[in-house]
Amino acid sequence: MTKLSIIVPVYNVEKYIRPCIESIFKQGLNENDYEVIIVNDGSKDQSMEVIQDIIEEHNNIIVINQDNLSLSVARNNGIAIAKGEYILMPDSDDLLIENSLSPLLKKALETKADMVTADYVSMSSEEIEKIKENPVKQIAEPIFEESTGQQMYIDFYLPYKAYVWRILFRRDFLLDNHLKFYPGIASQDIPFTHECYLKAGLCLKTSWRLNIYRIRYDSTSFPGNFSRKKAKDYCMAITLSWALKDMKNIPPQLSYILKDKVFMSYKSLLQKLCYVFKKNSDRVAVLKELKQTCPSLKFSHGIIQKTHTYLFRTWPHLYIILMMVIKHLKWGSN
């Protein structure tokens, strides 16, 4: 039986993909117990060529070649053919910490948890180069906190840390609940993880570190690279998350908390608009797009949320001016 499927979407990451794939084979796992599904999302560089020898060396690697359809579609296509009891989806420019995966998989298989969420460490490419001689060490043996998905959502979940690459998912949990990534948008992790926690049964959380998150200033996910396209995608992520408040059988308390967590994403969008975009017209245009995409969006928990909602819905131009004034006042006080 295949215990684990590791799905790695690949798109134009020739500088980073080899260390990522190499790290998968430094986990002390029997190769008969897991498969590695590499989804080539129409790469135009040498990403696949630089790992061709690794592919030929291992019998447990499966390659899917597709047109450039997006990270979310690549993950969905990987999940569709996965045979493992559990699924891990590392990003192709990150690494797994050596021998970090085995204890997480063991605990997952023992408990049949729907989700096992681990910790990670962030490093620049320069720092990653330095650890080749001195690999990252774990502080102690993993200690697991058990809870329901909904309770974990209440106590732990933060939309701005909605990283699927740090989570082991039970494959049947994803399939039985028809959990898929929304195709074609950045920030697809946000609505996906919202829904996963809301629908999960037993979940485990640990401070055991699984990943090395590579800090890339040229990455599409770097805040300074926020664009109109990414803003539009972020609006869709907010819209999809907001729609979950109407999910069947969701308790009123959980719906209340979900709205607060979506408000976190909304504030993150507003911050990106104010700090990255240069033109007020672009900032206002994004707010109008969000209003069109999610006409029911209305935050009402307290005076701050109500004020944001009123300005967002009624006076977007004035709203942006006020936010920019606040931004400059903050800068001036530093």
C-alpha positions as CSV (number, residue, x, y, z in Angstrom):
1,M,0.0,0.0,0.0
2,T,1.2,3.5,-0.8
3,K,1.4,5.5,2.4
4,L,2.1,8.9,1.0
5,S,1.9,10.9,-2.3
6,I,4.2,13.9,-2.5
7,I,2.9,16.3,-5.2
8,V,5.3,18.9,-6.6
9,P,4.0,21.4,-9.2
10,V,6.8,22.8,-11.3
11,Y,6.8,26.0,-13.3
12,N,10.0,27.9,-14.3
13,V,12.0,27.0,-11.2
14,E,15.2,25.7,-12.7
15,K,17.3,27.5,-10.0
16,Y,15.4,25.8,-7.1
17,I,13.8,22.6,-8.2
18,R,16.8,20.2,-7.7
19,P,17.3,21.0,-4.0
20,C,13.5,20.5,-3.5
21,I,13.4,17.1,-5.1
22,E,16.6,16.0,-3.5
23,S,15.2,16.9,0.0
24,I,12.3,14.6,-0.6
25,F,14.7,11.6,-0.8
26,K,16.4,12.6,2.4
27,Q,13.5,11.7,4.7
28,G,14.5,8.2,5.7
29,L,11.4,6.7,4.0
30,N,11.2,3.4,2.2
31,E,10.7,4.3,-1.5
32,N,8.1,1.5,-1.8
33,D,6.0,3.4,0.7
34,Y,5.6,6.6,-1.2
35,E,5.3,8.2,-4.6
36,V,6.5,11.6,-5.9
37,I,4.2,13.2,-8.5
38,I,5.9,16.0,-10.4
39,V,3.4,18.1,-12.3
40,N,5.2,20.1,-15.0
41,D,2.9,23.1,-15.5
42,G,4.2,24.0,-18.9
43,S,7.7,25.2,-17.8
44,K,9.5,27.2,-20.4
45,D,13.0,27.0,-18.7
46,Q,15.2,24.0,-17.9
47,S,13.3,23.0,-14.8
48,M,12.6,19.4,-15.9
49,E,16.0,19.0,-17.5
50,V,17.9,19.7,-14.3
51,I,16.1,16.9,-12.4
52,Q,16.0,14.4,-15.3
53,D,18.7,12.3,-13.7
54,I,16.8,12.1,-10.4
55,I,13.7,11.1,-12.2
56,E,15.5,8.3,-14.0
57,E,17.2,7.1,-10.8
58,H,14.0,6.5,-8.8
59,N,11.2,4.2,-9.6
60,N,8.6,6.0,-7.4
61,I,8.5,9.2,-9.5
62,I,5.6,10.0,-11.8
63,V,5.7,12.9,-14.2
64,I,2.6,14.8,-15.5
65,N,3.1,17.2,-18.3
66,Q,0.4,19.8,-18.9
67,D,0.0,23.3,-20.4
68,N,0.5,26.2,-18.1
69,L,-2.8,26.0,-16.3
70,S,-1.8,27.3,-12.9
71,L,-0.5,26.0,-9.6
72,S,-4.0,25.2,-8.4
73,V,-4.8,23.0,-11.5
74,A,-1.4,21.3,-11.2
75,R,-2.2,20.4,-7.6
76,N,-5.7,19.2,-8.5
77,N,-4.3,17.0,-11.3
78,G,-1.8,15.5,-8.9
79,I,-4.4,14.8,-6.3
80,A,-6.6,13.1,-9.0
81,I,-4.0,10.4,-9.6
82,A,-2.5,10.1,-6.1
83,K,-2.6,6.7,-4.5
84,G,-1.1,7.5,-1.1
85,E,-3.2,7.4,2.1
86,Y,-1.8,10.9,2.8
87,I,-0.9,13.8,0.5
88,L,1.9,16.4,0.9
89,M,2.2,19.3,-1.5
90,P,5.5,21.1,-1.1
91,D,6.3,24.2,-3.2
92,S,9.0,23.6,-5.8
93,D,11.3,26.4,-4.6
94,D,11.2,25.2,-0.9
95,L,12.8,22.2,0.8
96,L,11.9,19.6,3.3
97,I,14.1,19.5,6.4
98,E,16.1,16.3,6.4
99,N,14.4,13.4,8.2
100,S,11.5,15.7,9.2
101,L,8.7,13.9,7.4
102,S,8.8,10.4,8.8
103,P,7.5,11.1,12.4
104,L,4.6,13.2,11.0
105,L,3.6,10.4,8.5
106,K,3.9,7.8,11.2
107,K,1.6,9.8,13.6
108,A,-0.9,10.4,10.7
109,L,-1.1,6.8,9.9
110,E,-1.6,5.8,13.5
111,T,-4.4,8.3,14.2
112,K,-6.0,8.5,10.7
113,A,-6.1,12.3,11.2
114,D,-7.6,14.3,8.4
115,M,-4.9,16.9,8.7
116,V,-1.5,17.1,10.3
117,T,-0.1,20.7,10.4
118,A,3.6,21.2,11.1
119,D,5.9,24.2,11.5
120,Y,8.5,25.6,9.2
121,V,11.6,27.9,9.1
122,S,12.1,30.8,6.7
123,M,15.5,31.3,5.0
124,S,17.0,33.2,2.1
125,S,18.7,31.4,-0.7
126,E,22.1,32.5,0.8
127,E,21.2,31.0,4.1
128,I,20.0,27.7,2.5
129,E,23.4,27.4,0.8
130,K,25.1,27.7,4.2
131,I,23.2,24.9,5.7
132,K,24.4,22.3,3.2
133,E,27.3,21.5,5.6
134,N,25.2,21.9,8.8
135,P,21.6,20.8,8.2
136,V,18.7,22.2,10.2
137,K,18.2,20.3,13.4
138,Q,15.0,19.7,15.2
139,I,14.8,21.1,18.8
140,A,13.0,18.0,20.3
141,E,10.8,15.1,19.4
142,P,7.4,16.2,17.9
143,I,4.6,16.8,20.4
144,F,1.1,16.7,18.8
145,E,-1.9,18.7,19.8
146,E,-5.2,17.0,18.9
147,S,-8.4,18.8,18.1
148,T,-11.3,18.9,15.7
149,G,-10.9,20.8,12.5
150,Q,-13.4,23.4,13.6
151,Q,-11.7,23.9,17.0
152,M,-8.3,24.1,15.3
153,Y,-9.8,26.7,12.9
154,I,-11.1,28.8,15.9
155,D,-7.9,28.6,17.9
156,F,-5.1,28.5,15.4
157,Y,-6.1,29.2,11.8
158,L,-4.7,32.5,10.2
159,P,-5.5,33.2,6.6
160,Y,-2.1,34.9,6.0
161,K,-0.4,31.6,7.0
162,A,-2.6,29.4,4.9
163,Y,0.2,27.3,3.6
164,V,-0.8,23.9,2.2
165,W,2.8,22.8,2.0
166,R,3.1,22.5,5.8
167,I,0.1,20.1,6.0
168,L,-0.3,16.4,5.5
169,F,-3.8,15.7,4.2
170,R,-5.6,12.4,4.3
171,R,-6.5,11.7,0.7
172,D,-9.9,10.2,1.3
173,F,-10.8,13.3,3.4
174,L,-10.1,15.5,0.4
175,L,-11.9,13.2,-2.1
176,D,-14.9,12.5,0.1
177,N,-15.5,16.3,0.7
178,H,-14.8,17.3,-2.9
179,L,-12.0,19.6,-1.7
180,K,-10.2,21.2,-4.7
181,F,-8.2,24.3,-5.4
182,Y,-10.0,27.0,-7.3
183,P,-8.4,27.0,-10.7
184,G,-6.3,29.8,-12.1
185,I,-5.8,32.2,-9.2
186,A,-3.0,33.1,-6.8
187,S,-3.7,32.9,-3.1
188,Q,-5.7,29.7,-3.8
189,D,-4.4,28.3,-0.5
190,I,-6.6,30.7,1.5
191,P,-10.1,29.4,0.6
192,F,-8.9,25.9,0.3
193,T,-7.5,25.7,3.9
194,H,-10.5,27.6,5.2
195,E,-12.8,24.9,3.9
196,C,-10.5,22.0,4.9
197,Y,-10.4,23.0,8.6
198,L,-14.1,23.7,8.6
199,K,-14.8,20.2,7.3
200,A,-12.1,18.2,9.0
201,G,-12.6,15.8,11.8
202,L,-9.5,14.9,13.8
203,C,-6.6,17.3,13.3
204,L,-3.1,17.4,14.7
205,K,-0.8,20.3,15.1
206,T,2.9,20.3,16.0
207,S,5.8,22.7,16.3
208,W,8.0,20.1,14.7
209,R,9.5,21.8,11.6
210,L,8.8,20.2,8.3
211,N,9.8,22.8,5.6
212,I,12.4,25.4,4.8
213,Y,10.4,28.2,3.2
214,R,12.7,30.0,0.7
215,I,12.4,33.8,0.9
216,R,12.5,35.0,-2.7
217,Y,12.2,38.7,-3.6
218,D,11.5,37.7,-7.2
219,S,8.7,35.4,-6.2
220,T,5.1,36.0,-7.3
221,S,4.1,35.6,-3.6
222,F,6.5,38.3,-2.3
223,P,4.3,41.3,-1.1
224,G,6.3,43.8,-3.1
225,N,5.4,42.1,-6.3
226,F,1.6,42.5,-5.8
227,S,0.0,43.4,-9.1
228,R,-3.5,44.1,-10.5
229,K,-3.8,40.4,-11.6
230,K,-2.8,39.2,-8.1
231,A,-5.2,41.8,-6.5
232,K,-8.0,40.4,-8.7
233,D,-7.1,36.8,-7.6
234,Y,-7.0,37.9,-4.0
235,C,-10.5,39.4,-4.3
236,M,-11.6,36.0,-5.6
237,A,-9.9,34.3,-2.6
238,I,-11.8,36.6,-0.3
239,T,-15.1,35.9,-2.1
240,L,-14.6,32.1,-2.0
241,S,-13.8,32.3,1.7
242,W,-16.8,34.5,2.5
243,A,-19.1,32.1,0.7
244,L,-18.2,29.4,3.3
245,K,-20.3,31.2,5.9
246,D,-23.3,29.7,4.2
247,M,-21.9,26.2,4.3
248,K,-24.4,23.5,5.3
249,N,-24.5,22.8,9.0
250,I,-22.0,25.4,10.0
251,P,-22.7,26.5,13.6
252,P,-23.5,30.2,14.2
253,Q,-20.4,30.7,16.4
254,L,-18.2,29.3,13.6
255,S,-19.8,31.5,11.0
256,Y,-19.2,34.5,13.2
257,I,-15.5,33.6,13.5
258,L,-15.2,32.9,9.8
259,K,-16.3,36.4,9.1
260,D,-13.6,37.8,11.4
261,K,-11.0,35.7,9.7
262,V,-12.1,36.8,6.2
263,F,-11.8,40.4,7.6
264,M,-8.1,39.6,8.2
265,S,-7.7,38.8,4.5
266,Y,-9.6,41.9,3.6
267,K,-7.2,44.1,5.8
268,S,-4.3,42.3,4.2
269,L,-5.6,43.3,0.7
270,L,-6.1,46.9,1.9
271,Q,-2.6,47.0,3.2
272,K,-1.1,45.7,-0.1
273,L,-3.1,48.3,-2.0
274,C,-1.8,51.1,0.1
275,Y,1.8,50.1,0.4
276,V,2.5,48.5,-3.0
277,F,0.2,50.2,-5.6
278,K,1.2,53.6,-6.7
279,K,-2.0,55.1,-8.1
280,N,-5.2,55.8,-6.2
281,S,-7.2,54.9,-9.3
282,D,-5.8,51.4,-9.2
283,R,-6.5,51.0,-5.5
284,V,-10.1,52.1,-6.0
285,A,-10.5,49.9,-9.0
286,V,-9.6,46.8,-7.0
287,L,-12.1,47.7,-4.3
288,K,-14.8,48.1,-6.9
289,E,-13.8,44.7,-8.3
290,L,-14.2,43.1,-4.9
291,K,-17.6,44.7,-4.5
292,Q,-18.7,43.3,-7.8
293,T,-17.2,39.9,-7.1
294,C,-18.6,39.7,-3.6
295,P,-21.7,41.9,-3.3
296,S,-22.7,40.4,0.0
297,L,-19.4,41.3,1.7
298,K,-20.3,43.1,4.9
299,F,-18.3,43.2,8.1
300,S,-20.3,44.1,11.1
301,H,-18.5,43.0,14.3
302,G,-17.8,46.2,16.1
303,I,-17.4,49.8,15.1
304,I,-14.1,49.3,13.2
305,Q,-15.5,46.7,10.9
306,K,-18.7,48.6,10.4
307,T,-16.7,51.8,9.5
308,H,-14.6,49.8,7.0
309,T,-17.7,48.3,5.4
310,Y,-19.5,51.6,5.1
311,L,-16.5,53.3,3.5
312,F,-15.8,50.4,1.2
313,R,-19.4,50.1,0.0
314,T,-20.2,53.8,-0.1
315,W,-17.2,56.0,-0.5
316,P,-14.3,54.0,-2.0
317,H,-12.4,57.0,-3.2
318,L,-12.6,58.7,0.2
319,Y,-11.8,55.4,1.8
320,I,-8.5,55.1,0.0
321,I,-7.5,58.7,0.7
322,L,-8.1,58.1,4.4
323,M,-6.1,54.8,4.3
324,M,-3.2,56.6,2.6
325,V,-3.3,59.4,5.2
326,I,-3.1,56.8,8.0
327,K,-0.3,55.1,6.2
328,H,1.8,58.3,5.9
329,L,1.0,59.1,9.6
330,K,2.4,55.7,10.6
331,W,5.5,56.2,8.5
332,G,6.0,59.7,10.0
333,S,5.8,58.3,13.5
334,N,8.6,55.7,12.9
